[in-house]
């Protein structure tokens, strides 16, 4: 095997952390589903938010994609745990890529993880908005 990949990628690829799914209808779960137009790979990342503290207490992912995308989502689920929604929005794909020492051609794979985190937060906030009654009219 060419020594193209850093040990962190191989580790997260061989032993991905937090593979799985949460119930997307759980009001405390935010789901981010994103795709990379360049290659067609797809990543689903979910976060579970503690209502009281507003912190992300758990995260999981399912990625149909290359090794770098799988490794990036694995790292992302580890990094979001224990953080607030605002904090995780500052996670940059370049940090993930650096952690994994991804080569430049694989940068878009880590971008999927950044996008998935953002989409998951957005979904969680949309749900919260609904629970606050803003969708009453839509229910009527
Ligand atoms: Fe597309 Fe990695 S090659 S996500």
Backbone and ligand atoms as CSV (ligand in chain L), in Angstrom:
chain,resi,resn,atom,element,x,y,z
A,1,UNK,N,N,0.854,-1.204,0.000
A,1,UNK,CA,C,0.000,0.000,0.000
A,1,UNK,C,C,0.885,1.248,0.000
A,2,UNK,N,N,0.638,2.181,-0.895
A,2,UNK,CA,C,1.466,3.404,-0.868
A,2,UNK,C,C,1.249,4.162,0.437
A,3,UNK,N,N,2.312,4.785,0.909
A,3,UNK,CA,C,2.196,5.511,2.183
A,3,UNK,C,C,1.570,6.884,1.951
A,4,UNK,N,N,0.411,6.856,1.322
A,4,UNK,CA,C,-0.260,8.092,0.962
A,4,UNK,C,C,-1.072,8.605,2.148
A,5,UNK,N,N,-1.570,7.682,2.940
A,5,UNK,CA,C,-2.474,8.073,4.009
A,5,UNK,C,C,-1.814,8.067,5.363
A,6,UNK,N,N,-2.155,9.049,6.107
A,6,UNK,CA,C,-1.678,9.176,7.478
A,6,UNK,C,C,-2.327,8.087,8.333
A,7,UNK,N,N,-1.620,7.722,9.382
A,7,UNK,CA,C,-2.096,6.687,10.291
A,7,UNK,C,C,-3.473,7.014,10.865
A,8,UNK,N,N,-3.768,8.303,11.088
A,8,UNK,CA,C,-5.072,8.684,11.635
A,8,UNK,C,C,-6.210,8.299,10.699
A,9,UNK,N,N,-5.991,8.411,9.397
A,9,UNK,CA,C,-7.033,8.030,8.438
A,9,UNK,C,C,-7.266,6.532,8.518
A,10,UNK,N,N,-6.171,5.796,8.501
A,10,UNK,CA,C,-6.274,4.340,8.506
A,10,UNK,C,C,-6.963,3.879,9.785
A,11,UNK,N,N,-6.610,4.515,10.892
A,11,UNK,CA,C,-7.222,4.160,12.170
A,11,UNK,C,C,-8.727,4.430,12.156
A,12,UNK,N,N,-9.122,5.628,11.716
A,12,UNK,CA,C,-10.552,5.968,11.702
A,12,UNK,C,C,-11.308,5.183,10.634
A,13,UNK,N,N,-10.587,4.775,9.592
A,13,UNK,CA,C,-11.236,3.981,8.550
A,13,UNK,C,C,-11.453,2.546,9.036
A,14,UNK,N,N,-10.441,1.998,9.673
A,14,UNK,CA,C,-10.548,0.621,10.151
A,14,UNK,C,C,-11.416,0.491,11.396
A,15,UNK,N,N,-11.378,1.524,12.233
A,15,UNK,CA,C,-12.169,1.494,13.467
A,15,UNK,C,C,-13.023,2.749,13.570
A,16,UNK,N,N,-13.961,2.923,12.650
A,16,UNK,CA,C,-14.736,4.158,12.705
A,16,UNK,C,C,-15.510,4.261,14.007
A,17,UNK,N,N,-15.499,5.455,14.591
A,17,UNK,CA,C,-16.215,5.680,15.845
A,17,UNK,C,C,-17.640,6.099,15.527
A,18,UNK,N,N,-18.546,5.630,16.338
A,18,UNK,CA,C,-19.923,6.153,16.312
A,18,UNK,C,C,-20.672,5.890,15.005
A,19,UNK,N,N,-20.478,4.727,14.429
A,19,UNK,CA,C,-21.278,4.376,13.256
A,19,UNK,C,C,-22.669,3.996,13.735
A,20,UNK,N,N,-23.684,4.511,13.060
A,20,UNK,CA,C,-25.045,4.137,13.440
A,20,UNK,C,C,-26.051,5.204,13.091
A,21,UNK,N,N,-27.233,5.060,13.641
A,21,UNK,CA,C,-28.328,5.990,13.370
A,21,UNK,C,C,-29.106,6.257,14.642
A,22,UNK,N,N,-29.611,7.489,14.750
A,22,UNK,CA,C,-30.599,7.813,15.773
A,22,UNK,C,C,-31.942,7.940,15.065
A,23,UNK,N,N,-33.011,7.876,15.853
A,23,UNK,CA,C,-34.351,8.097,15.314
A,23,UNK,C,C,-34.463,9.559,14.877
A,24,UNK,N,N,-34.649,9.766,13.576
A,24,UNK,CA,C,-34.642,11.158,13.104
A,24,UNK,C,C,-35.880,11.929,13.556
A,25,UNK,N,N,-36.879,11.222,14.063
A,25,UNK,CA,C,-38.071,11.910,14.577
A,25,UNK,C,C,-37.947,12.300,16.051
A,26,UNK,N,N,-36.881,11.862,16.688
A,26,UNK,CA,C,-36.627,12.279,18.068
A,26,UNK,C,C,-36.437,13.796,18.074
A,27,UNK,N,N,-37.226,14.511,18.900
A,27,UNK,CA,C,-37.129,15.985,18.886
A,27,UNK,C,C,-35.761,16.518,19.280
A,28,UNK,N,N,-34.943,15.708,19.950
A,28,UNK,CA,C,-33.616,16.170,20.353
A,28,UNK,C,C,-32.516,15.755,19.380
A,29,UNK,N,N,-32.912,15.174,18.271
A,29,UNK,CA,C,-31.929,14.722,17.286
A,29,UNK,C,C,-31.929,15.648,16.072
A,30,UNK,N,N,-30.749,16.027,15.635
A,30,UNK,CA,C,-30.617,16.787,14.392
A,30,UNK,C,C,-29.933,15.903,13.365
A,31,UNK,N,N,-30.467,15.878,12.153
A,31,UNK,CA,C,-29.922,15.010,11.107
A,31,UNK,C,C,-29.390,15.852,9.956
A,32,UNK,N,N,-28.164,15.588,9.579
A,32,UNK,CA,C,-27.581,16.265,8.422
A,32,UNK,C,C,-27.266,15.238,7.350
A,33,UNK,N,N,-27.864,15.415,6.194
A,33,UNK,CA,C,-27.609,14.489,5.094
A,33,UNK,C,C,-27.064,15.307,3.932
A,34,UNK,N,N,-25.829,15.014,3.551
A,34,UNK,CA,C,-25.198,15.808,2.495
A,34,UNK,C,C,-24.501,14.897,1.483
A,35,UNK,N,N,-24.355,15.428,0.288
A,35,UNK,CA,C,-23.686,14.662,-0.759
A,35,UNK,C,C,-22.603,15.501,-1.409
A,36,UNK,N,N,-21.622,14.831,-1.947
A,36,UNK,CA,C,-20.559,15.513,-2.685
A,36,UNK,C,C,-20.840,15.365,-4.176
A,37,UNK,N,N,-21.186,16.471,-4.830
A,37,UNK,CA,C,-21.523,16.391,-6.255
A,37,UNK,C,C,-20.371,15.822,-7.091
A,38,UNK,N,N,-19.144,16.087,-6.670
A,38,UNK,CA,C,-17.976,15.675,-7.456
A,38,UNK,C,C,-17.873,14.155,-7.601
A,39,UNK,N,N,-18.240,13.426,-6.557
A,39,UNK,CA,C,-18.008,11.987,-6.580
A,39,UNK,C,C,-19.265,11.178,-6.279
A,40,UNK,N,N,-20.335,11.842,-5.827
A,40,UNK,CA,C,-21.576,11.133,-5.526
A,40,UNK,C,C,-21.601,10.480,-4.159
A,41,UNK,N,N,-20.572,10.701,-3.349
A,41,UNK,CA,C,-20.562,10.110,-2.015
A,41,UNK,C,C,-21.546,10.845,-1.102
A,42,UNK,N,N,-22.085,10.093,-0.135
A,42,UNK,CA,C,-23.133,10.636,0.725
A,42,UNK,C,C,-22.779,10.391,2.191
A,43,UNK,N,N,-23.057,11.400,2.998
A,43,UNK,CA,C,-22.772,11.293,4.428
A,43,UNK,C,C,-23.992,11.705,5.230
A,44,UNK,N,N,-24.348,10.878,6.212
A,44,UNK,CA,C,-25.403,11.252,7.162
A,44,UNK,C,C,-24.773,11.355,8.538
A,45,UNK,N,N,-24.940,12.507,9.151
A,45,UNK,CA,C,-24.391,12.715,10.489
A,45,UNK,C,C,-25.518,13.198,11.386
A,46,UNK,N,N,-25.636,12.576,12.554
A,46,UNK,CA,C,-26.706,12.955,13.472
A,46,UNK,C,C,-26.138,13.366,14.823
A,47,UNK,N,N,-26.789,14.347,15.426
A,47,UNK,CA,C,-26.382,14.812,16.751
A,47,UNK,C,C,-27.576,14.699,17.687
A,48,UNK,N,N,-27.285,14.397,18.943
A,48,UNK,CA,C,-28.330,14.344,19.962
A,48,UNK,C,C,-28.043,15.441,20.964
A,49,UNK,N,N,-29.041,16.282,21.184
A,49,UNK,CA,C,-28.824,17.458,22.019
A,49,UNK,C,C,-29.546,17.319,23.355
A,50,UNK,N,N,-28.829,17.633,24.416
A,50,UNK,CA,C,-29.435,17.637,25.744
A,50,UNK,C,C,-30.236,18.925,25.904
A,51,UNK,N,N,-31.522,18.756,26.203
A,51,UNK,CA,C,-32.419,19.906,26.258
A,51,UNK,C,C,-31.982,20.937,27.288
A,52,UNK,N,N,-31.582,20.447,28.460
A,52,UNK,CA,C,-31.223,21.327,29.564
A,52,UNK,C,C,-30.005,22.180,29.252
A,53,UNK,N,N,-28.912,21.508,28.888
A,53,UNK,CA,C,-27.635,22.211,28.717
A,53,UNK,C,C,-27.464,22.763,27.299
A,54,UNK,N,N,-28.217,22.230,26.346
A,54,UNK,CA,C,-28.047,22.638,24.960
A,54,UNK,C,C,-26.808,22.047,24.317
A,55,UNK,N,N,-26.126,21.158,25.037
A,55,UNK,CA,C,-24.885,20.560,24.492
A,55,UNK,C,C,-25.200,19.288,23.702
A,56,UNK,N,N,-24.303,19.004,22.789
A,56,UNK,CA,C,-24.421,17.768,22.021
A,56,UNK,C,C,-23.861,16.631,22.879
A,57,UNK,N,N,-24.726,15.681,23.200
A,57,UNK,CA,C,-24.296,14.613,24.094
A,57,UNK,C,C,-23.909,13.349,23.344
A,58,UNK,N,N,-24.354,13.237,22.106
A,58,UNK,CA,C,-24.017,12.040,21.348
A,58,UNK,C,C,-24.063,12.369,19.855
A,59,UNK,N,N,-23.384,11.564,19.079
A,59,UNK,CA,C,-23.362,11.774,17.635
A,59,UNK,C,C,-23.094,10.447,16.945
A,60,UNK,N,N,-23.609,10.308,15.738
A,60,UNK,CA,C,-23.327,9.089,14.975
A,60,UNK,C,C,-23.376,9.418,13.486
A,61,UNK,N,N,-22.890,8.486,12.685
A,61,UNK,CA,C,-22.871,8.754,11.248
A,61,UNK,C,C,-23.015,7.471,10.444
A,62,UNK,N,N,-23.436,7.662,9.207
A,62,UNK,CA,C,-23.372,6.606,8.204
A,62,UNK,C,C,-22.880,7.262,6.934
A,63,UNK,N,N,-21.804,6.756,6.396
A,63,UNK,CA,C,-21.211,7.368,5.212
A,63,UNK,C,C,-21.059,6.328,4.111
A,64,UNK,N,N,-21.619,6.659,2.961
A,64,UNK,CA,C,-21.420,5.831,1.787
A,64,UNK,C,C,-20.427,6.568,0.920
A,65,UNK,N,N,-19.159,6.277,1.126
A,65,UNK,CA,C,-18.170,7.044,0.403
A,65,UNK,C,C,-16.783,6.478,0.591
A,66,UNK,N,N,-15.829,7.283,0.227
A,66,UNK,CA,C,-14.445,6.838,0.235
A,66,UNK,C,C,-13.903,6.765,1.661
A,67,UNK,N,N,-12.723,6.215,1.799
A,67,UNK,CA,C,-12.094,6.078,3.104
A,67,UNK,C,C,-11.889,7.406,3.809
A,68,UNK,N,N,-11.539,8.437,3.053
A,68,UNK,CA,C,-11.313,9.747,3.671
A,68,UNK,C,C,-12.615,10.335,4.194
A,69,UNK,N,N,-13.717,10.083,3.487
A,69,UNK,CA,C,-15.017,10.586,3.948
A,69,UNK,C,C,-15.439,9.847,5.220
A,70,UNK,N,N,-15.202,8.558,5.246
A,70,UNK,CA,C,-15.545,7.777,6.438
A,70,UNK,C,C,-14.707,8.244,7.623
A,71,UNK,N,N,-13.412,8.409,7.394
A,71,UNK,CA,C,-12.531,8.877,8.469
A,71,UNK,C,C,-12.938,10.274,8.923
A,72,UNK,N,N,-13.303,11.160,7.977
A,72,UNK,CA,C,-13.696,12.530,8.329
A,72,UNK,C,C,-14.968,12.529,9.173
A,73,UNK,N,N,-15.934,11.686,8.816
A,73,UNK,CA,C,-17.165,11.683,9.604
A,73,UNK,C,C,-16.923,11.084,10.980
A,74,UNK,N,N,-16.048,10.103,11.044
A,74,UNK,CA,C,-15.715,9.514,12.342
A,74,UNK,C,C,-15.093,10.567,13.268
A,75,UNK,N,N,-14.156,11.324,12.734
A,75,UNK,CA,C,-13.528,12.400,13.521
A,75,UNK,C,C,-14.578,13.438,13.923
A,76,UNK,N,N,-15.445,13.798,12.978
A,76,UNK,CA,C,-16.461,14.823,13.249
A,76,UNK,C,C,-17.359,14.411,14.414
A,77,UNK,N,N,-17.775,13.144,14.434
A,77,UNK,CA,C,-18.669,12.719,15.529
A,77,UNK,C,C,-17.937,12.782,16.871
A,78,UNK,N,N,-16.633,12.562,16.850
A,78,UNK,CA,C,-15.895,12.662,18.112
A,78,UNK,C,C,-15.760,14.112,18.548
A,79,UNK,N,N,-15.534,14.979,17.602
A,79,UNK,CA,C,-15.273,16.386,17.936
A,79,UNK,C,C,-16.525,17.128,18.402
A,80,UNK,N,N,-17.693,16.728,17.931
A,80,UNK,CA,C,-18.900,17.492,18.293
A,80,UNK,C,C,-19.394,17.170,19.695
A,81,UNK,N,N,-19.020,16.019,20.200
A,81,UNK,CA,C,-19.553,15.603,21.503
A,81,UNK,C,C,-19.102,16.536,22.615
A,82,UNK,N,N,-20.071,16.941,23.439
A,82,UNK,CA,C,-19.757,17.797,24.580
A,82,UNK,C,C,-19.732,19.272,24.235
A,83,UNK,N,N,-19.948,19.588,22.948
A,83,UNK,CA,C,-19.904,20.993,22.531
A,83,UNK,C,C,-21.316,21.541,22.317
A,84,UNK,N,N,-21.430,22.861,22.318
A,84,UNK,CA,C,-22.705,23.503,22.012
A,84,UNK,C,C,-22.855,23.587,20.495
A,85,UNK,N,N,-24.075,23.893,20.067
A,85,UNK,CA,C,-24.320,24.010,18.622
A,85,UNK,C,C,-23.448,25.115,18.006
A,86,UNK,N,N,-23.336,26.215,18.728
A,86,UNK,CA,C,-22.508,27.318,18.205
A,86,UNK,C,C,-21.056,26.894,18.049
A,87,UNK,N,N,-20.579,26.149,19.040
A,87,UNK,CA,C,-19.171,25.715,18.994
A,87,UNK,C,C,-18.897,24.804,17.799
A,88,UNK,N,N,-19.828,23.881,17.534
A,88,UNK,CA,C,-19.536,22.933,16.447
A,88,UNK,C,C,-19.627,23.596,15.073
A,89,UNK,N,N,-20.339,24.726,15.013
A,89,UNK,CA,C,-20.417,25.424,13.726
A,89,UNK,C,C,-19.072,26.022,13.328
A,90,UNK,N,N,-18.153,26.097,14.288
A,90,UNK,CA,C,-16.836,26.666,13.968
A,90,UNK,C,C,-15.848,25.579,13.519
A,91,UNK,N,N,-16.268,24.317,13.548
A,91,UNK,CA,C,-15.371,23.242,13.093
A,91,UNK,C,C,-15.196,23.351,11.577
A,92,UNK,N,N,-13.939,23.456,11.182
A,92,UNK,CA,C,-13.641,23.643,9.749
A,92,UNK,C,C,-13.137,22.346,9.132
A,93,UNK,N,N,-13.502,22.144,7.889
A,93,UNK,CA,C,-13.036,20.936,7.212
A,93,UNK,C,C,-11.506,20.907,7.141
A,94,UNK,N,N,-10.907,22.085,7.089
A,94,UNK,CA,C,-9.448,22.127,7.008
A,94,UNK,C,C,-8.801,21.569,8.281
A,95,UNK,N,N,-9.491,21.749,9.435
A,95,UNK,CA,C,-8.960,21.184,10.682
A,95,UNK,C,C,-9.050,19.667,10.646
A,96,UNK,N,N,-10.168,19.173,10.134
A,96,UNK,CA,C,-10.345,17.719,10.028
A,96,UNK,C,C,-9.295,17.157,9.068
A,97,UNK,N,N,-9.133,17.832,7.929
A,97,UNK,CA,C,-8.175,17.377,6.921
A,97,UNK,C,C,-6.754,17.376,7.489
A,98,UNK,N,N,-6.471,18.384,8.320
A,98,UNK,CA,C,-5.139,18.482,8.912
A,98,UNK,C,C,-4.917,17.343,9.906
A,99,UNK,N,N,-5.959,17.108,10.709
A,99,UNK,CA,C,-5.863,16.031,11.702
A,99,UNK,C,C,-5.585,14.690,11.018
A,100,UNK,N,N,-6.207,14.504,9.857
A,100,UNK,CA,C,-6.064,13.235,9.138
A,100,UNK,C,C,-4.926,13.279,8.111
A,101,UNK,N,N,-4.291,14.445,7.984
A,101,UNK,CA,C,-3.265,14.654,6.950
A,101,UNK,C,C,-3.749,14.232,5.570
A,102,UNK,N,N,-4.954,14.678,5.221
A,102,UNK,CA,C,-5.505,14.316,3.910
A,102,UNK,C,C,-4.739,15.026,2.813
A,103,UNK,N,N,-4.502,14.338,1.715
A,103,UNK,CA,C,-3.879,15.008,0.570
A,103,UNK,C,C,-4.891,15.976,-0.062
A,104,UNK,N,N,-4.396,16.995,-0.778
A,104,UNK,CA,C,-5.284,18.022,-1.345
A,104,UNK,C,C,-6.456,17.471,-2.155
A,105,UNK,N,N,-6.252,16.393,-2.891
A,105,UNK,CA,C,-7.345,15.859,-3.709
A,105,UNK,C,C,-8.466,15.284,-2.857
A,106,UNK,N,N,-8.199,15.114,-1.564
A,106,UNK,CA,C,-9.207,14.533,-0.676
A,106,UNK,C,C,-9.849,15.578,0.233
A,107,UNK,N,N,-9.560,16.847,-0.049
A,107,UNK,CA,C,-10.123,17.903,0.795
A,107,UNK,C,C,-11.645,17.915,0.750
A,108,UNK,N,N,-12.205,17.634,-0.421
A,108,UNK,CA,C,-13.672,17.685,-0.525
A,108,UNK,C,C,-14.340,16.622,0.348
A,109,UNK,N,N,-13.606,15.570,0.674
A,109,UNK,CA,C,-14.164,14.526,1.533
A,109,UNK,C,C,-14.373,15.066,2.950
A,110,UNK,N,N,-13.419,15.863,3.429
A,110,UNK,CA,C,-13.577,16.446,4.760
A,110,UNK,C,C,-14.635,17.545,4.738
A,111,UNK,N,N,-14.814,18.169,3.557
A,111,UNK,CA,C,-15.857,19.197,3.413
A,111,UNK,C,C,-17.234,18.598,3.684
A,112,UNK,N,N,-17.412,17.354,3.278
A,112,UNK,CA,C,-18.687,16.676,3.550
A,112,UNK,C,C,-18.981,16.678,5.048
A,113,UNK,N,N,-17.958,16.438,5.848
A,113,UNK,CA,C,-18.159,16.377,7.301
A,113,UNK,C,C,-18.549,17.745,7.852
A,114,UNK,N,N,-17.879,18.788,7.390
A,114,UNK,CA,C,-18.251,20.142,7.845
A,114,UNK,C,C,-19.690,20.460,7.441
A,115,UNK,N,N,-20.026,20.149,6.205
A,115,UNK,CA,C,-21.387,20.407,5.728
A,115,UNK,C,C,-22.417,19.604,6.523
A,116,UNK,N,N,-22.069,18.360,6.840
A,116,UNK,CA,C,-23.010,17.495,7.557
A,116,UNK,C,C,-23.261,18.007,8.973
A,117,UNK,N,N,-22.203,18.506,9.617
A,117,UNK,CA,C,-22.378,19.077,10.961
A,117,UNK,C,C,-23.340,20.265,10.880
A,118,UNK,N,N,-23.097,21.152,9.907
A,118,UNK,CA,C,-23.936,22.350,9.761
A,118,UNK,C,C,-25.388,21.958,9.487
A,119,UNK,N,N,-25.569,20.966,8.616
A,119,UNK,CA,C,-26.929,20.538,8.269
A,119,UNK,C,C,-27.629,19.923,9.478
A,120,UNK,N,N,-26.882,19.198,10.296
A,120,UNK,CA,C,-27.472,18.567,11.483
A,120,UNK,C,C,-27.914,19.638,12.491
A,121,UNK,N,N,-27.094,20.662,12.661
A,121,UNK,CA,C,-27.448,21.755,13.581
A,121,UNK,C,C,-28.688,22.486,13.067
A,122,UNK,N,N,-28.709,22.720,11.761
A,122,UNK,CA,C,-29.842,23.417,11.152
A,122,UNK,C,C,-31.142,22.624,11.369
A,123,UNK,N,N,-31.048,21.331,11.180
A,123,UNK,CA,C,-32.217,20.476,11.374
A,123,UNK,C,C,-32.687,20.522,12.827
A,124,UNK,N,N,-31.722,20.473,13.756
A,124,UNK,CA,C,-32.073,20.506,15.177
A,124,UNK,C,C,-32.764,21.828,15.521
A,125,UNK,N,N,-32.264,22.915,14.944
A,125,UNK,CA,C,-32.861,24.218,15.243
A,125,UNK,C,C,-34.246,24.346,14.627
A,126,UNK,N,N,-34.415,23.789,13.446
A,126,UNK,CA,C,-35.726,23.839,12.793
A,126,UNK,C,C,-36.754,23.093,13.636
A,127,UNK,N,N,-36.340,21.964,14.185
A,127,UNK,CA,C,-37.245,21.187,15.040
A,127,UNK,C,C,-37.614,21.969,16.286
A,128,UNK,N,N,-36.610,22.611,16.873
A,128,UNK,CA,C,-36.838,23.386,18.088
A,128,UNK,C,C,-37.823,24.520,17.816
A,129,UNK,N,N,-37.649,25.147,16.655
A,129,UNK,CA,C,-38.563,26.228,16.271
A,129,UNK,C,C,-39.995,25.740,16.205
A,130,UNK,N,N,-40.149,24.545,15.650
A,130,UNK,CA,C,-41.486,23.960,15.542
A,130,UNK,C,C,-42.084,23.709,16.909
A,131,UNK,N,N,-41.217,23.214,17.815
A,131,UNK,CA,C,-41.731,22.885,19.145
A,131,UNK,C,C,-42.152,24.134,19.884
A,132,UNK,N,N,-41.553,25.252,19.520
A,132,UNK,CA,C,-41.920,26.503,20.173
A,132,UNK,C,C,-43.235,27.060,19.634
A,133,UNK,N,N,-43.852,26.337,18.749
A,133,UNK,CA,C,-45.206,26.695,18.348
A,133,UNK,C,C,-45.303,27.479,17.063
A,134,UNK,N,N,-44.149,27.681,16.400
A,134,UNK,CA,C,-44.202,28.520,15.216
A,134,UNK,C,C,-44.893,27.823,14.043
A,135,UNK,N,N,-45.159,26.521,14.179
A,135,UNK,CA,C,-45.795,25.830,13.063
A,135,UNK,C,C,-47.278,25.592,13.303
A,136,UNK,N,N,-47.808,26.241,14.327
A,136,UNK,CA,C,-49.231,26.056,14.663
A,136,UNK,C,C,-50.108,26.244,13.428
A,137,UNK,N,N,-49.824,27.289,12.687
A,137,UNK,CA,C,-50.657,27.597,11.525
A,137,UNK,C,C,-50.604,26.452,10.521
A,138,UNK,N,N,-49.402,25.891,10.371
A,138,UNK,CA,C,-49.231,24.815,9.407
A,138,UNK,C,C,-49.996,23.564,9.834
A,139,UNK,N,N,-50.152,23.392,11.150
A,139,UNK,CA,C,-50.856,22.207,11.635
A,139,UNK,C,C,-52.366,22.350,11.479
A,140,UNK,N,N,-52.839,23.581,11.393
A,140,UNK,CA,C,-54.292,23.837,11.446
A,140,UNK,C,C,-54.967,23.407,10.140
L,1,LIG,FE1,FE,-15.842,11.809,-2.585
L,1,LIG,FE2,FE,-14.096,11.199,-0.828
L,1,LIG,S1,S,-13.963,10.829,-2.932
L,1,LIG,S2,S,-16.046,12.019,-0.493
